[in-house]
Amino acid sequence: MGLEVAKIVIKKGLGEMGFNAGGGPINWFPGHMAAATRAIKDRLKLADLVIEVRDARIPISSINHQLQPQLSSKRRVVALNKKDLANPNIIHKWTRYFDSHNQDCMAINAHSKSSVNKLLELVEFKLKEVISREPTLLVLVIGVPNVGKSALINSIHQIASSSFGVQQKMKRATVGPLPGVTQDIAGYKIAHQPSIYVLDTPGVLVPSIPDIETGLKLALAGSVKDSVVGEERIAQYLLAHLNNRRLEGIRYDSKEKHEYNLKDLRPKRRKPPNDSDMLFIEDLVTEVQCALYLTLLEFTGNMEDESDLEGLIEQQFEALQKAFKIPHKASEARMMISKKFLTLFRAGKLGPFILDDVPDANTVS
């Protein structure tokens, strides 16, 4: 019930906002995405294997449904990237879910060579039957914006360069924090005998996102630019999500059962200072943890009541303003609060989360 109330509050705050290609209240589907989607579909026909990169925090919401019909007939590995930011007690349930649908899946950290090596071993295993008869193989890396495709490509290239000796000089993929940095399709040779080329592609979304919550999850994960949705709206959604987790909790199968919710943000004992920058961040995180924890501790309303939840979120914004030391009369205080809060979440400072719920066993994704 709590989740439904949170959705109502967020939708009420968003009004009739829609994620539609034609413009409407929000035009988030840039022209280059349409051209890139056509180019990706052409290359899919030639690909021997596809690495579909998804954000481990939103394994379902980060699907490009427009490409799924073609992907269903391809050798495919689903790579749940950014596993370091995802709840470790839940991620294995996702890999089991994909395994139950005969879909190869692996949780990875694109910046970890050991993690990427395991992915490459799986890719090589999947390509074994093709290697014996084809001199050149193509592996296509696809995914929505900002799931870490280019970071994965760079790690693959580094591993290949050290494993296969001297190769022609390769231009590294451009990596950026904003969605849509890679806007064309480039090939990277990663192996000889047989020649294996990995093709990086720009992140593309579908012209119409199925529902507002999916759009907000994509925005929270950074796949949709903040300016398209609005930082304050995204921060409100994050707070509603955290409050909902406090209500319902997450049950785990592990011996040490743990619930990631606002009570987990209770400040812990500070470590001895060693670096001024790290100490500043640690202090800031502690202040935010304390602010959120106290607002929840003092909350006497009903989390299932729409107006009560709205009031709690408003109190949390005020508490965050004090934690971030933003002047009370700052003209863009709400925007500043939201940006700082989202930055902490995206960096994993508020803890690891998975925003999507594991579907029923009969649901295919």
Salt bridges, closest charged atoms under 4 A:
GLU4 OE2 - LYS7 NZ 3.68
ASP42 OD1 - LYS45 NZ 3.98
GLU52 OE2 - ARG54 NE 3.20
GLU52 OE1 - ARG76 NH1 2.80
ASP55 OD2 - ARG57 NH2 2.78
ASP104 OD2 - LYS126 NZ 2.71
GLU129 OE2 - ARG75 NH2 2.99
GLU213 OE1 - LYS7 NZ 3.39
ASP226 OD1 - ARG346 NH2 2.77
GLU232 OE2 - ARG334 NH2 2.98
ASP264 OD1 - HIS258 NE2 3.26
ASP283 OD1 - ARG270 NH1 3.32
GLU306 OE2 - LYS12 NZ 3.51
GLU310 OE2 - LYS12 NZ 3.57
GLU314 OE2 - ARG334 NH1 2.95
ASP356 OD1 - LYS217 NZ 2.84
